[in-house]
Amino acid sequence: ALMLNASMRLRVKLEKDGAWVQERNYAGEREDLGLTVTSGAQKVLTGTLQSLMQDAATDVVKAVK
């Protein structure tokens, strides 16, 4: 079994009609224990990215309303 840790940063820039509406940075980290080599890296990276994108998508929707 493995312990895997992923750390990601994401910058989202939103432009509307040629003007910058919003720019935000997101950061996330995830750690999982008891994984196999085959599924481990994919599971940790996917989970971390999903979490960041969920936060970013929520903020983008609010900004364009």
Secondary structure as the mmCIF struct_conf table of DSSP 4:
data_model
#
loop_
_struct_conf.conf_type_id
_struct_conf.id
_struct_conf.beg_label_comp_id
_struct_conf.beg_label_asym_id
_struct_conf.beg_label_seq_id
_struct_conf.end_label_comp_id
_struct_conf.end_label_asym_id
_struct_conf.end_label_seq_id
STRN STRN1 LEU A 2 LYS A 16
TURN_TY1_P TURN_TY1_P1 ASP A 17 GLY A 18
STRN STRN2 ALA A 19 LEU A 35
HELX_RH_AL_P HELX_RH_AL_P1 VAL A 37 VAL A 64
#
